[in-house]
Amino acid sequence: MRLARLTERKQFLAAADQGRRFRSSAFTVQVLDAPSRGGCGGASSEGLRLGLTASRKVGNAVKRNRIRRRLRVAAQQALAAQADRPCDVVVVARPETLTTAFATLVSELSIAIERARPQGQGRKPRSAKAATANTAAAKAGAGSRDAHTPS
């Protein structure tokens, strides 16, 4: 059975900003339940959708592709029983994903949806207004620092 995929950046960001988290030694899982995710398409919004992320920090292209292949197969095995559950699952890989035993990856992914904790209050959602305000404040702060610098 093939899991549906997350394909757009805004879907990944929604899971990161509003989703619950589960941290493992090899990866972090972000789970966004169905009522929270906006109407992102017709039939694909009914079941579980999977998104995989492996940044350049985890290695070169060969390593990143190997990590994604391992996680995709592990997710197919681990989440097959929960494929009808309406949620988005984003798996953020770490370098340890390559060296972790495959059975461990499968077992940790299978419990990730249930154990994912709500996001803490420390992180605020991303918004265009906040980004614009931060940029304007940084520019204003840089100008005032230059005025007070002794010559």
Rosetta silent file (secondary structure, phi, psi, omega in degrees, C-alpha in Angstrom):
SEQUENCE: MRLARLTERKQFLAAADQGRRFRSSAFTVQVLDAPSRGGCGGASSEGLRLGLTASRKVGNAVKRNRIRRRLRVAAQQALAAQADRPCDVVVVARPETLTTAFATLVSELSIAIERARPQGQGRKPRSAKAATANTAAAKAGAGSRDAHTPS
SCORE:     score description
SCORE:     0.000 S_00000001
   1 L     0.000  136.547 -178.523    0.000    0.000    0.000 S_00000001
   2 L  -104.050  130.737  179.139    1.287    3.433   -0.921 S_00000001
   3 L   -81.717  147.170  174.362    0.750    6.384    1.414 S_00000001
   4 E   -68.255  154.650 -175.048   -0.398    9.739    0.071 S_00000001
   5 E  -115.820  151.344  167.604    2.295   12.426    0.112 S_00000001
   6 L   -84.154  132.203 -174.610    2.606   16.008    1.215 S_00000001
   7 L  -122.972  -19.441 -176.004    3.829   17.948   -1.786 S_00000001
   8 L  -106.756  147.315 -178.735    3.532   21.660   -1.022 S_00000001
   9 H   -58.611  -38.651 -177.996    5.691   23.753    1.287 S_00000001
  10 H   -64.339  -27.973  176.632    2.649   25.215    3.054 S_00000001
  11 H   -69.618  -41.212  177.325    1.588   21.692    4.106 S_00000001
  12 H   -65.227  -42.667 -179.856    4.985   21.077    5.707 S_00000001
  13 H   -65.954  -36.846  178.012    4.898   24.485    7.427 S_00000001
  14 H   -63.379  -41.241  178.255    1.380   23.853    8.760 S_00000001
  15 H   -66.203  -37.659 -179.792    2.541   20.598   10.354 S_00000001
  16 H   -70.024  -40.215 -175.039    5.581   22.355   11.836 S_00000001
  17 H   -81.384  -39.839 -172.016    3.630   25.328   13.200 S_00000001
  18 H  -112.293   -6.125 -173.746    0.394   23.716   14.403 S_00000001
  19 L   -85.690  172.707  174.730    1.252   20.032   14.752 S_00000001
  20 E   -93.045  156.632 -175.164    2.228   17.784   17.630 S_00000001
  21 E  -123.168  146.795  171.455    5.815   16.473   17.929 S_00000001
  22 E  -133.998  125.686 -177.679    7.523   13.201   18.724 S_00000001
  23 E  -108.087  131.253  177.561   11.294   13.139   19.018 S_00000001
  24 L  -120.330  171.646  177.576   13.354   10.029   18.395 S_00000001
  25 L   -71.033  -24.425 -175.790   17.098    9.523   18.265 S_00000001
  26 L  -104.255  -17.568 -176.513   16.919    9.135   14.477 S_00000001
  27 E  -163.881  169.238  171.380   14.142   11.580   13.503 S_00000001
  28 E  -120.031  136.528  178.921   11.456   14.017   14.619 S_00000001
  29 E  -112.847  132.549  176.003    7.819   13.426   13.690 S_00000001
  30 E  -115.478  125.424 -176.208    5.317   16.271   13.348 S_00000001
  31 E  -118.920  124.837  176.597    1.649   15.255   13.293 S_00000001
  32 E  -115.533  113.954 -178.216   -1.148   17.571   12.197 S_00000001
  33 E   -72.854  159.478 -171.656   -4.623   16.147   12.798 S_00000001
  34 L   -58.257  -44.409 -178.859   -7.389   16.570   10.204 S_00000001
  35 L   -60.752  -27.800 -178.785   -9.537   19.294   11.834 S_00000001
  36 L   -79.031  -31.705 -177.136   -6.460   21.535   11.985 S_00000001
  37 L   -80.210  132.368 -178.463   -5.383   21.073    8.399 S_00000001
  38 L   -67.924  165.664  179.897   -7.186   23.317    5.960 S_00000001
  39 L   -61.667   91.645 -175.541   -9.044   21.936    2.973 S_00000001
  40 L   -99.934   41.921  177.235   -5.968   20.935    1.000 S_00000001
  41 L   119.031  160.611 -173.438   -7.618   19.069   -1.811 S_00000001
  42 L   -70.741  -94.146 -170.753  -10.412   16.623   -2.380 S_00000001
  43 H   -69.966  -30.083 -176.451   -9.796   12.887   -2.062 S_00000001
  44 H   -71.292  -15.020 -177.884   -6.238   13.129   -0.728 S_00000001
  45 H   -85.199    2.953 -176.915   -7.408   14.935    2.416 S_00000001
  46 L   -81.562  -38.296 -174.033   -9.288   11.850    3.669 S_00000001
  47 L  -116.471 -165.216 -179.552   -6.421    9.686    4.969 S_00000001
  48 L   -71.893  134.603  176.012   -2.909    9.839    6.300 S_00000001
  49 E  -121.079  138.597 -174.528   -0.433   11.848    4.219 S_00000001
  50 E  -113.093  136.461  173.260    3.326   11.488    4.616 S_00000001
  51 E  -129.140  135.351 -179.758    6.049   14.086    4.118 S_00000001
  52 E  -116.801  136.857  179.233    9.773   13.385    4.421 S_00000001
  53 E  -131.059  126.484  174.097   12.453   15.995    5.045 S_00000001
  54 L  -136.222  103.351 -176.335   16.197   15.434    4.943 S_00000001
  55 L   -77.872  173.482 -179.905   18.162   18.687    4.901 S_00000001
  56 H   -67.572  -14.335  177.469   21.724   19.115    3.702 S_00000001
  57 H   -64.713  -27.513 -176.313   22.851   18.948    7.332 S_00000001
  58 H   -82.322  -11.840  176.955   22.326   15.173    7.308 S_00000001
  59 L   147.825 -173.292 -179.522   24.740   14.571    4.434 S_00000001
  60 L   -76.457 -176.465 -174.023   25.280   14.750    0.726 S_00000001
  61 H   -61.587  -37.789 -179.445   22.652   13.853   -1.894 S_00000001
  62 H   -63.397  -45.137  179.808   23.420   10.130   -1.800 S_00000001
  63 H   -66.671  -42.136  179.969   22.935    9.974    1.979 S_00000001
  64 H   -62.703  -42.103  178.554   19.783   12.101    1.881 S_00000001
  65 H   -66.143  -38.518  176.832   18.214    9.900   -0.779 S_00000001
  66 H   -63.356  -41.547  178.436   19.122    6.746    1.185 S_00000001
  67 H   -61.625  -46.826  179.866   17.552    8.249    4.296 S_00000001
  68 H   -62.769  -40.082  177.882   14.357    9.095    2.425 S_00000001
  69 H   -63.425  -44.610  179.311   14.141    5.599    0.925 S_00000001
  70 H   -62.220  -44.864 -178.492   14.612    3.973    4.357 S_00000001
  71 H   -68.118  -35.918  179.637   12.027    6.237    5.972 S_00000001
  72 H   -64.017  -44.386  179.516    9.510    5.736    3.159 S_00000001
  73 H   -69.331  -40.654  178.033    9.635    1.938    3.459 S_00000001
  74 H   -62.547  -39.911  179.244    9.596    2.093    7.264 S_00000001
  75 H   -67.098  -38.315  177.707    6.563    4.386    7.157 S_00000001
  76 H   -60.940  -39.946  179.769    4.739    2.044    4.780 S_00000001
  77 H   -74.814  -42.809 -173.168    5.249   -0.816    7.231 S_00000001
  78 H   -77.204  -36.158 -172.696    4.646    1.137   10.426 S_00000001
  79 L  -103.296    7.328 -178.573    1.701    3.298    9.383 S_00000001
  80 H   -60.248  -38.698 -179.337   -0.179    0.819    7.166 S_00000001
  81 H   -70.847  -22.123 -176.942   -2.663    0.062    9.960 S_00000001
  82 H  -107.696   17.678 -175.506   -3.270    3.796   10.485 S_00000001
  83 L   -64.133  -23.313  179.861   -3.523    4.788    6.815 S_00000001
  84 L   -85.303  -10.047 -179.668   -7.206    5.717    7.219 S_00000001
  85 L   -69.485  125.223 -175.976   -6.486    8.121   10.067 S_00000001
  86 L   -79.764   91.750  177.100   -6.965   11.676    8.733 S_00000001
  87 E  -156.945  163.712  174.686   -3.706   13.447    9.558 S_00000001
  88 E  -105.238  132.626  179.778   -0.491   14.771    8.042 S_00000001
  89 E  -121.320  122.044  176.289    2.774   13.203    9.214 S_00000001
  90 E  -113.854  125.865  178.180    6.098   14.922    8.536 S_00000001
  91 E  -107.656  118.514  178.953    9.292   13.012    9.342 S_00000001
  92 E  -101.991  114.858 -172.935   12.372   15.208    9.753 S_00000001
  93 E   -79.227  155.185  171.637   15.482   13.050    9.404 S_00000001
  94 L  -122.942  165.064  179.841   18.717   13.199   11.363 S_00000001
  95 H   -58.717  -28.041 -178.519   22.100   11.714   10.379 S_00000001
  96 H   -67.866  -11.917  179.829   21.491    8.805   12.784 S_00000001
  97 H   -60.351  -32.825  179.738   18.703    7.566   10.500 S_00000001
  98 L   -71.172  -33.584 -174.755   21.314    5.779    8.363 S_00000001
  99 L   -96.085  -14.063  179.148   22.891    3.886   11.251 S_00000001
 100 L   -71.122  141.013  178.957   19.752    3.074   13.239 S_00000001
 101 L   -61.268  142.394 -176.474   18.464   -0.481   12.858 S_00000001
 102 H   -61.956  -38.242  178.978   15.539   -0.721   10.451 S_00000001
 103 H   -62.011  -35.458  177.081   13.369   -2.530   13.017 S_00000001
 104 H   -67.105  -41.952  177.225   13.904    0.387   15.406 S_00000001
 105 H   -58.586  -45.526 -178.523   12.822    2.882   12.738 S_00000001
 106 H   -64.076  -44.882 -177.792    9.631    0.906   12.117 S_00000001
 107 H   -66.987  -39.015  179.431    8.786    0.559   15.815 S_00000001
 108 H   -70.722  -36.188  177.081    9.404    4.246   16.582 S_00000001
 109 H   -67.659  -33.875 -177.447    7.369    5.396   13.592 S_00000001
 110 H   -67.817  -28.981  179.099    4.470    3.140   14.598 S_00000001
 111 H   -98.140   -4.197 -174.626    4.119    4.839   17.978 S_00000001
 112 H   -62.609  -39.878 -177.215    4.949    8.355   16.768 S_00000001
 113 H   -66.025  -42.255 -178.109    1.371    9.361   15.947 S_00000001
 114 H   -70.875  -37.802 -174.298    0.023    8.334   19.341 S_00000001
 115 H   -91.057   -5.782 -178.483    2.846    9.798   21.398 S_00000001
 116 L   -59.597  125.731 -177.281    3.281   13.067   19.555 S_00000001
 117 E   -90.803  153.402  174.196    2.923   15.837   22.129 S_00000001
 118 L   -61.955  149.338 -179.509    1.266   19.177   21.552 S_00000001
 119 L   -67.154  143.510  179.458    3.671   21.917   20.617 S_00000001
 120 L   -68.477  166.954 -177.542    4.940   24.119   23.436 S_00000001
 121 L   -79.112  -10.255 -175.498    3.871   27.698   23.898 S_00000001
 122 L   -69.336  -27.466 -176.739    7.364   29.047   23.205 S_00000001
 123 L  -100.367  132.018 -178.688    7.108   28.891   19.440 S_00000001
 124 L  -103.385  149.691  178.584    4.757   31.184   17.611 S_00000001
 125 L   -62.066  150.026  178.242    3.236   30.500   14.185 S_00000001
 126 L   -76.271  140.933  175.436    4.889   32.074   11.187 S_00000001
 127 L  -148.142  155.265 -179.106    3.109   34.984    9.600 S_00000001
 128 H   -66.314  -37.227 -179.098    3.916   37.531    6.941 S_00000001
 129 H   -64.502  -42.696 -178.652    3.213   40.451    9.293 S_00000001
 130 H   -64.945  -40.923  179.750    5.667   39.177   11.925 S_00000001
 131 H   -63.869  -41.514  178.851    8.407   38.669    9.339 S_00000001
 132 H   -66.017  -42.169 -179.972    7.899   42.188    7.982 S_00000001
 133 H   -64.765  -40.993  179.122    7.887   43.691   11.485 S_00000001
 134 H   -64.946  -40.045  179.182   11.097   41.837   12.434 S_00000001
 135 H   -65.638  -43.262  179.336   12.852   43.026    9.287 S_00000001
 136 H   -65.274  -40.195  179.500   11.787   46.637    9.867 S_00000001
 137 H   -66.548  -37.761  179.717   12.878   46.487   13.522 S_00000001
 138 H   -66.600  -40.615  178.588   16.250   45.052   12.561 S_00000001
 139 H   -66.446  -40.561  179.938   16.842   47.830   10.034 S_00000001
 140 H   -66.794  -39.655  179.922   15.813   50.502   12.546 S_00000001
 141 H   -67.162  -37.086  179.544   18.027   48.959   15.225 S_00000001
 142 H   -65.986  -38.380  179.888   21.052   48.817   12.912 S_00000001
 143 H   -67.377  -38.645 -178.450   20.717   52.512   12.072 S_00000001
 144 H   -73.958  -29.257  177.777   20.560   53.575   15.727 S_00000001
 145 H   -66.813  -38.989 -179.779   23.593   51.429   16.625 S_00000001
 146 H   -65.408  -33.103 -177.485   25.690   53.198   14.003 S_00000001
 147 H   -70.991  -28.332 -176.710   24.730   56.614   15.413 S_00000001
 148 H   -96.024   -0.039 -179.100   25.988   55.698   18.930 S_00000001
 149 L   -76.903  127.442  179.670   29.265   54.148   17.848 S_00000001
 150 L   -67.481  148.365 -176.955   32.240   56.260   18.946 S_00000001
 151 L   -90.295    0.000    0.000   34.491   57.554   16.133 S_00000001
